[in-house]
Amino acid sequence: MTYPPIGGSQAERTPAQPSAPGELSAPVPAQRRGAWTGRTERLRAAATTEPGRLQIIGAVLALLVVAFGAVTALEISDRAAAADDVVSRSQPLSADAADVYRSLADADTMAASGFLAGAQEPRDVHEQYEKDIKDASRLLVSAAANTDSTTTSGHEITTLNELLPVYTGLIERARANNRQGLPLGGAYLRYANQKMTDEMLPAAERLYVAETGRLGRDSADARRFPYLSLLTGIVALGALVWMQRRNYRRTNRVFNHGLLAATAATTVLLLWLAVGHTVARTEVRAAMAHGQESLDVLNNARINSLKARANENLTLVARGAVLTADGTGDKYETDYTSGMKALDAQLKRAEKLADDFRGSEPVAKAITSVSEWQDRHRKARATDDQGDYEGALVQIIGTRDSTGQSFQRVDSALEKALAVEQDEFTRSAADGRGALGGLPVGAGALAVLGAAAAVLGVNRRLSEYR
């Protein structure tokens, strides 16, 4: 038996010789291709066939529909949260801040009224004063629990909590001296009023402005247009329409049930988004433009009426002892006149802002009562100027035909008007919040349905190639 040579043929045993001097004899290995390059080439190869193109188109359509649903859910969740804050947080805090101001101003008014009544302060006046102080304390505690202490609102709440016991201490000293018939009681009362007017009420006003500003920001956030969601929805819908047109031109089939269902789901979501946010935007804007604006004017009107009443009482308490800065007139009478002018202007504006009879009727009653109050005040001042202090006192705090009765009518009318406007605000803002309800969840569900339908529609087309 003959065996081949162990080393193979002569050619195989002869080592390769370089073709030229200096040339390497070892072969160069082929360069390895990266994984990404391989995938790109496979994708390019798939795109050259119709089944491959259909797979790519199906994936892109599903991705667009899912992206539309995700973006819509995120943006509308943000708008819904802002609308909920308007209804349940920022507007109630703004209303509480206004009530803090009103309670403090009313407490100051009741303190002056009780002082004028003499040593035996009327029980109802004292009880109203105590109620005002308790209401202010409770509202400040509630506001502090819902406010960051480092914000402007937190700072003002701290200031008011520090000043409130100082003020009540001064009032108690005024009462104690008044019961003993000591003139020092009037000085304590004037000092307490100064503390209230110069420090506490400005702090309460700043708190109200800060909370109203937060309400405005939350309202603006709720009304921001969802541009990204709408743009994504239009792109997804356009891609689905294009695919159906492409399918018709290549197969001459009018409908693809899967693509038709995906288009319907995307259209429903797009219309839901546009209509729902438009309704929410309109209702929240109406709540701010009608309800909150009227509330702001009426709150200021009520506060000015309370301050005017306090100044009217202090005019008799001071008996001309406190003058204006230029020394030409009684300070409290001058402040009363300024407050009544502001009250007149605010009531006229509130009457214009009232949308219906429910809102305009109490404002009209307040305007009539303010005119009556001013007439009675002029008569009381004339009586006091003639030296009849007791007669003037009856005309100010008496139980019949007094300025106190007129003030109570004004305050009751304003309280009713505020309740009407608060109800209008709450109703409109709640409708705006409700218009967005369910949309984030619905967006997710419709997006999943649309993406699945798009994939099924494309797979139906792919099955024709198998």
C-alpha positions as CSV (number, residue, x, y, z in Angstrom):
1,M,0.0,0.0,0.0
2,T,1.3,3.4,-0.9
3,Y,1.0,6.3,1.5
4,P,1.3,10.0,0.6
5,P,4.3,11.7,2.0
6,I,4.0,12.9,5.5
7,G,4.9,16.5,4.7
8,G,2.4,16.6,1.8
9,S,3.4,17.7,-1.7
10,Q,6.4,19.7,-2.6
11,A,4.3,22.8,-3.1
12,E,2.7,22.4,0.2
13,R,6.0,21.9,1.9
14,T,7.6,24.9,0.3
15,P,7.1,28.0,2.5
16,A,5.5,31.0,0.8
17,Q,8.1,33.5,-0.5
18,P,7.6,37.2,-0.5
19,S,6.8,38.6,-4.0
20,A,9.1,41.5,-3.3
21,P,11.9,42.3,-1.0
22,G,10.7,43.6,2.4
23,E,7.1,42.3,1.9
24,L,5.6,40.4,4.8
25,S,4.8,36.8,4.3
26,A,1.9,36.4,6.9
27,P,-1.7,37.1,5.5
28,V,-3.6,40.0,7.1
29,P,-6.8,38.8,9.0
30,A,-10.1,40.3,8.0
31,Q,-11.4,43.2,10.2
32,R,-14.3,42.2,12.5
33,R,-17.6,44.0,12.0
34,G,-19.3,45.5,15.0
35,A,-22.7,44.3,16.2
36,W,-24.4,47.6,15.3
37,T,-23.0,47.5,11.8
38,G,-24.4,44.0,11.4
39,R,-27.8,45.0,12.6
40,T,-27.8,48.0,10.3
41,E,-27.0,45.9,7.3
42,R,-29.7,43.3,8.2
43,L,-32.2,46.2,8.6
44,R,-31.2,47.6,5.3
45,A,-31.5,44.2,3.7
46,A,-35.0,43.8,5.2
47,A,-36.1,47.2,3.9
48,T,-35.4,46.1,0.3
49,T,-38.3,43.6,0.5
50,E,-42.0,44.4,1.1
51,P,-42.4,42.2,4.1
52,G,-39.4,43.8,5.7
53,R,-40.8,47.3,5.0
54,L,-44.1,46.3,6.5
55,Q,-42.5,45.1,9.7
56,I,-40.6,48.4,10.0
57,I,-43.8,50.5,9.3
58,G,-45.8,48.5,11.8
59,A,-43.2,49.1,14.5
60,V,-43.1,52.8,13.8
61,L,-46.9,53.1,13.8
62,A,-47.2,51.3,17.1
63,L,-44.4,53.5,18.6
64,L,-46.1,56.7,17.5
65,V,-49.5,55.7,18.9
66,V,-48.0,54.7,22.2
67,A,-45.9,57.9,22.3
68,F,-49.1,59.9,21.7
69,G,-50.9,58.2,24.6
70,A,-47.9,58.5,27.0
71,V,-47.3,62.2,26.3
72,T,-51.1,62.9,26.6
73,A,-51.3,61.1,29.9
74,L,-48.3,63.0,31.3
75,E,-49.4,66.4,30.1
76,I,-53.0,66.1,31.1
77,S,-52.1,64.6,34.5
78,D,-50.1,67.8,35.1
79,R,-53.0,70.0,34.0
80,A,-55.5,67.9,36.1
81,A,-53.3,68.2,39.2
82,A,-53.1,72.0,38.8
83,A,-56.9,72.2,38.3
84,D,-57.3,70.1,41.5
85,D,-55.0,72.5,43.3
86,V,-57.2,75.4,42.2
87,V,-60.3,73.8,43.7
88,S,-58.9,72.0,46.7
89,R,-55.8,74.0,47.8
90,S,-54.9,77.4,46.5
91,Q,-58.4,78.9,46.3
92,P,-59.4,77.7,49.8
93,L,-56.1,79.1,51.1
94,S,-56.8,82.4,49.4
95,A,-60.3,82.5,50.9
96,D,-58.9,81.6,54.3
97,A,-56.4,84.4,54.1
98,A,-59.2,86.8,53.3
99,D,-61.1,85.5,56.3
100,V,-58.1,86.0,58.5
101,Y,-58.0,89.7,57.4
102,R,-61.8,90.0,57.9
103,S,-61.7,88.4,61.3
104,L,-58.9,90.6,62.5
105,A,-60.6,93.8,61.2
106,D,-63.9,92.7,62.7
107,A,-62.3,92.0,66.1
108,D,-60.8,95.5,66.1
109,T,-64.3,96.9,65.3
110,M,-66.0,94.9,68.0
111,A,-63.3,96.0,70.6
112,A,-64.0,99.6,69.8
113,S,-67.7,99.1,69.9
114,G,-67.5,97.4,73.3
115,F,-65.3,100.1,74.7
116,L,-67.8,102.8,73.6
117,A,-70.6,101.0,75.4
118,G,-68.9,101.7,78.7
119,A,-67.9,99.6,81.6
120,Q,-70.7,97.0,80.9
121,E,-69.7,95.7,77.5
122,P,-72.7,94.2,75.7
123,R,-72.5,90.4,75.7
124,D,-73.1,90.0,72.0
125,V,-70.3,92.4,71.2
126,H,-67.9,90.6,73.4
127,E,-68.9,87.2,72.1
128,Q,-68.4,88.4,68.5
129,Y,-64.9,89.7,69.4
130,E,-64.0,86.4,71.0
131,K,-65.3,84.5,68.0
132,D,-63.2,86.7,65.6
133,I,-60.0,86.0,67.6
134,K,-60.7,82.3,67.7
135,D,-61.5,82.2,63.9
136,A,-58.3,84.1,63.1
137,S,-56.2,81.7,65.3
138,R,-57.8,78.6,63.8
139,L,-57.3,79.9,60.2
140,L,-53.7,80.7,60.9
141,V,-53.1,77.2,62.3
142,S,-54.7,75.7,59.2
143,A,-52.7,77.9,56.9
144,A,-49.5,77.1,58.7
145,A,-50.1,73.4,58.3
146,N,-50.5,73.8,54.5
147,T,-47.7,76.3,53.9
148,D,-44.0,76.1,53.7
149,S,-42.5,78.2,56.5
150,T,-39.8,79.5,54.2
151,T,-42.2,81.1,51.8
152,T,-43.7,84.6,52.0
153,S,-46.9,83.2,53.2
154,G,-45.1,81.3,56.0
155,H,-43.3,84.4,57.1
156,E,-46.6,86.4,57.3
157,I,-48.3,83.6,59.2
158,T,-45.5,83.6,61.8
159,T,-45.7,87.4,62.1
160,L,-49.5,87.3,62.7
161,N,-49.1,84.4,65.3
162,E,-46.6,86.5,67.2
163,L,-48.6,89.7,67.1
164,L,-52.1,88.3,67.9
165,P,-51.4,87.7,71.6
166,V,-49.8,91.1,71.9
167,Y,-53.0,92.7,70.5
168,T,-55.4,90.7,72.6
169,G,-53.3,91.7,75.7
170,L,-53.6,95.4,74.9
171,I,-57.4,95.0,74.4
172,E,-57.7,93.3,77.8
173,R,-55.8,96.1,79.4
174,A,-58.1,98.6,77.7
175,R,-61.1,96.8,79.0
176,A,-59.8,96.6,82.6
177,N,-59.1,100.3,82.7
178,N,-62.4,101.1,81.1
179,R,-64.3,99.1,83.7
180,Q,-62.6,101.2,86.4
181,G,-63.4,104.5,84.6
182,L,-59.7,105.3,83.9
183,P,-58.8,107.3,80.8
184,L,-55.8,105.1,80.3
185,G,-58.2,102.6,78.8
186,G,-58.6,104.8,75.7
187,A,-54.9,105.0,75.3
188,Y,-54.5,101.2,75.4
189,L,-57.4,100.8,72.8
190,R,-55.8,103.4,70.5
191,Y,-52.4,101.6,70.8
192,A,-54.1,98.2,70.1
193,N,-55.8,99.7,67.0
194,Q,-52.4,101.1,65.9
195,K,-50.9,97.7,66.3
196,M,-53.7,96.2,64.2
197,T,-53.7,98.9,61.5
198,D,-49.9,99.3,61.1
199,E,-48.7,95.8,61.6
200,M,-51.3,93.0,61.7
201,L,-53.6,94.0,58.9
202,P,-50.7,94.8,56.5
203,A,-49.3,91.3,57.3
204,A,-52.7,89.7,56.7
205,E,-53.0,91.6,53.4
206,R,-49.6,90.4,52.3
207,L,-50.7,86.9,53.2
208,Y,-53.8,87.3,51.0
209,V,-51.8,88.7,48.1
210,A,-49.3,85.8,48.3
211,E,-52.1,83.1,48.4
212,T,-54.0,84.8,45.6
213,G,-50.8,84.8,43.6
214,R,-50.4,81.1,44.1
215,L,-54.0,80.6,43.0
216,G,-53.2,82.6,39.8
217,R,-50.1,80.4,39.1
218,D,-52.1,77.2,39.6
219,S,-54.8,78.5,37.3
220,A,-52.3,79.3,34.7
221,D,-50.7,75.9,34.9
222,A,-54.2,74.2,34.5
223,R,-54.9,76.3,31.4
224,R,-51.5,75.7,29.6
225,F,-52.1,74.3,26.2
226,P,-50.9,70.7,25.6
227,Y,-49.0,71.5,22.4
228,L,-46.7,68.4,22.6
229,S,-49.6,66.1,23.0
230,L,-51.6,67.6,20.1
231,L,-48.5,67.6,17.8
232,T,-47.7,63.9,18.6
233,G,-51.4,63.0,18.0
234,I,-51.5,64.7,14.6
235,V,-48.2,63.0,13.6
236,A,-49.5,59.6,14.6
237,L,-52.9,60.1,12.9
238,G,-51.1,61.3,9.7
239,A,-48.9,58.3,9.7
240,L,-51.9,55.9,10.0
241,V,-53.7,57.7,7.2
242,W,-50.6,57.5,5.0
243,M,-50.3,53.7,5.7
244,Q,-53.9,53.1,4.8
245,R,-53.5,55.0,1.6
246,R,-50.3,53.1,0.8
247,N,-52.1,49.8,1.5
248,Y,-55.0,50.8,-0.8
249,R,-52.6,51.7,-3.7
250,R,-50.7,48.4,-3.4
251,T,-53.6,46.0,-2.8
252,N,-56.7,48.0,-4.1
253,R,-58.4,47.1,-0.8
254,V,-60.3,50.0,0.7
255,F,-60.2,49.0,4.4
256,N,-57.7,47.3,6.7
257,H,-59.7,46.5,9.8
258,G,-56.6,46.8,12.1
259,L,-55.4,50.0,10.7
260,L,-58.9,51.4,10.7
261,A,-59.3,50.6,14.4
262,A,-56.0,52.2,15.2
263,T,-57.0,55.3,13.3
264,A,-60.3,55.4,15.1
265,A,-58.7,55.1,18.5
266,T,-56.2,57.8,17.7
267,T,-58.9,60.1,16.4
268,V,-61.0,59.6,19.5
269,L,-58.1,60.3,21.8
270,L,-57.1,63.4,19.8
271,L,-60.7,64.8,19.9
272,W,-61.1,63.9,23.6
273,L,-57.8,65.8,24.3
274,A,-58.8,68.9,22.3
275,V,-62.4,69.1,23.5
276,G,-61.6,68.1,27.1
277,H,-58.8,70.6,27.6
278,T,-60.7,73.4,25.8
279,V,-63.7,72.9,28.2
280,A,-61.3,72.8,31.2
281,R,-59.5,75.8,30.0
282,T,-62.7,77.8,29.5
283,E,-64.2,76.8,32.9
284,V,-61.1,77.6,34.9
285,R,-60.7,80.9,33.1
286,A,-64.4,81.7,33.9
287,A,-63.8,80.8,37.5
288,M,-60.9,83.3,37.7
289,A,-62.5,86.0,35.5
290,H,-65.9,86.0,37.2
291,G,-65.7,84.2,40.5
292,Q,-62.3,85.1,41.8
293,E,-62.2,88.6,40.5
294,S,-65.6,89.3,42.1
295,L,-64.4,87.6,45.3
296,D,-61.3,89.8,45.4
297,V,-63.4,93.0,45.0
298,L,-66.0,92.0,47.5
299,N,-63.4,90.9,50.1
300,N,-61.7,94.3,49.8
301,A,-65.1,96.0,50.1
302,R,-65.9,94.1,53.2
303,I,-62.5,94.9,54.8
304,N,-62.9,98.6,54.0
305,S,-66.3,98.6,55.6
306,L,-64.9,97.0,58.7
307,K,-62.0,99.5,58.9
308,A,-64.4,102.4,58.3
309,R,-66.6,101.2,61.2
310,A,-63.6,100.8,63.5
311,N,-62.4,104.4,62.6
312,E,-65.9,105.7,63.2
313,N,-65.9,104.2,66.7
314,L,-62.4,105.4,67.4
315,T,-63.5,109.0,66.5
316,L,-65.6,109.0,69.5
317,V,-63.1,107.2,71.7
318,A,-60.3,109.6,70.9
319,R,-62.5,112.7,70.9
320,G,-60.1,114.6,68.6
321,A,-56.9,113.6,70.5
322,V,-55.3,112.0,67.5
323,L,-54.7,114.3,64.5
324,T,-53.6,113.7,60.9
325,A,-49.9,114.0,60.0
326,D,-50.3,117.7,59.0
327,G,-52.3,118.4,62.2
328,T,-55.3,119.8,60.4
329,G,-58.0,117.2,61.2
330,D,-59.1,114.2,63.2
331,K,-57.1,111.2,62.0
332,Y,-59.9,108.6,62.5
333,E,-62.5,110.8,60.8
334,T,-60.2,111.3,57.9
335,D,-59.5,107.5,57.7
336,Y,-63.2,106.8,57.9
337,T,-63.9,109.2,54.9
338,S,-61.1,107.5,52.8
339,G,-62.4,104.0,53.7
340,M,-66.0,104.9,52.6
341,K,-64.8,106.3,49.3
342,A,-62.9,103.1,48.6
343,L,-66.0,101.1,49.7
344,D,-68.2,103.0,47.2
345,A,-65.8,102.4,44.3
346,Q,-65.5,98.7,45.1
347,L,-69.2,98.2,45.4
348,K,-69.8,99.9,42.0
349,R,-67.2,97.6,40.4
350,A,-68.7,94.5,42.1
351,E,-72.1,95.5,40.7
352,K,-70.6,95.5,37.2
353,L,-68.9,92.2,37.7
354,A,-72.1,90.4,39.0
355,D,-73.3,88.0,36.3
356,D,-76.9,87.5,37.4
357,F,-79.5,88.7,39.9
358,R,-78.2,86.4,42.6
359,G,-75.0,88.3,42.6
360,S,-76.2,91.8,41.9
361,E,-79.1,91.8,44.4
362,P,-76.9,91.8,47.6
363,V,-74.5,94.2,46.1
364,A,-77.3,96.6,45.4
365,K,-78.5,96.3,49.0
366,A,-75.0,97.0,50.2
367,I,-74.9,100.2,48.1
368,T,-78.2,101.4,49.5
369,S,-77.1,100.6,53.1
370,V,-73.8,102.5,52.5
371,S,-75.7,105.6,51.5
372,E,-77.8,105.3,54.6
373,W,-74.7,104.8,56.8
374,Q,-73.1,107.9,55.4
375,D,-76.2,110.0,56.1
376,R,-76.5,108.8,59.6
377,H,-72.8,109.4,60.2
378,R,-73.0,113.0,59.1
379,K,-75.9,113.5,61.6
380,A,-73.9,111.9,64.4
381,R,-70.9,114.1,63.6
382,A,-73.0,117.2,63.7
383,T,-74.5,116.1,67.0
384,D,-71.0,115.5,68.5
385,D,-69.7,118.8,67.1
386,Q,-72.5,120.6,69.0
387,G,-71.1,119.1,72.2
388,D,-73.8,116.4,72.7
389,Y,-71.5,113.4,73.1
390,E,-74.1,111.1,74.5
391,G,-76.5,111.9,71.7
392,A,-73.8,111.1,69.1
393,L,-72.9,107.9,70.9
394,V,-76.6,106.7,70.6
395,Q,-76.5,107.5,66.9
396,I,-73.3,105.5,66.5
397,I,-74.0,102.4,68.6
398,G,-77.7,102.6,69.4
399,T,-80.2,99.9,68.7
400,R,-82.4,102.1,66.5
401,D,-81.5,104.2,63.4
402,S,-77.8,104.1,64.2
403,T,-74.7,103.8,62.0
404,G,-74.1,100.4,63.6
405,Q,-77.3,99.1,62.1
406,S,-76.4,100.4,58.7
407,F,-73.0,98.8,59.0
408,Q,-74.6,95.5,59.9
409,R,-76.8,95.7,56.8
410,V,-73.7,96.4,54.6
411,D,-71.8,93.5,56.2
412,S,-74.6,91.0,55.8
413,A,-75.2,92.0,52.2
414,L,-71.5,91.6,51.4
415,E,-71.4,88.2,53.2
416,K,-74.3,87.0,51.0
417,A,-72.6,88.3,47.8
418,L,-69.4,86.6,48.8
419,A,-71.2,83.3,49.2
420,V,-72.8,83.6,45.8
421,E,-69.5,84.4,44.1
422,Q,-67.7,81.6,46.0
423,D,-70.3,79.1,44.8
424,E,-69.8,80.3,41.2
425,F,-66.1,80.0,41.4
426,T,-66.2,76.5,43.0
427,R,-68.7,75.3,40.4
428,S,-66.8,76.6,37.4
429,A,-63.4,75.4,38.7
430,A,-64.9,71.9,39.6
431,D,-66.3,71.7,36.1
432,G,-62.9,72.5,34.6
433,R,-61.3,69.8,36.8
434,G,-64.0,67.3,35.8
435,A,-63.4,67.9,32.1
436,L,-60.0,66.4,32.5
437,G,-61.1,63.5,34.7
438,G,-60.4,60.1,33.2
439,L,-58.4,61.5,30.3
440,P,-55.0,60.3,31.4
441,V,-56.2,56.8,32.0
442,G,-58.3,56.9,28.8
443,A,-55.2,58.1,26.9
444,G,-53.2,55.0,28.0
445,A,-56.0,52.6,27.2
446,L,-56.7,54.0,23.8
447,A,-53.0,54.2,23.0
448,V,-52.5,50.5,23.8
449,L,-55.6,49.6,21.8
450,G,-54.5,51.7,18.8
451,A,-50.9,50.3,18.9
452,A,-52.2,46.7,19.1
453,A,-54.7,47.3,16.2
454,A,-51.9,48.9,14.1
455,V,-49.7,45.8,14.6
456,L,-52.6,43.4,13.8
457,G,-53.4,45.4,10.7
458,V,-49.8,45.2,9.4
459,N,-49.6,41.5,10.3
460,R,-52.7,40.8,8.3
461,R,-50.9,42.2,5.3
462,L,-47.7,40.2,6.1
463,S,-49.7,37.0,6.2
464,E,-50.3,37.3,2.5
465,Y,-46.6,36.7,1.9
466,R,-46.4,33.4,3.8
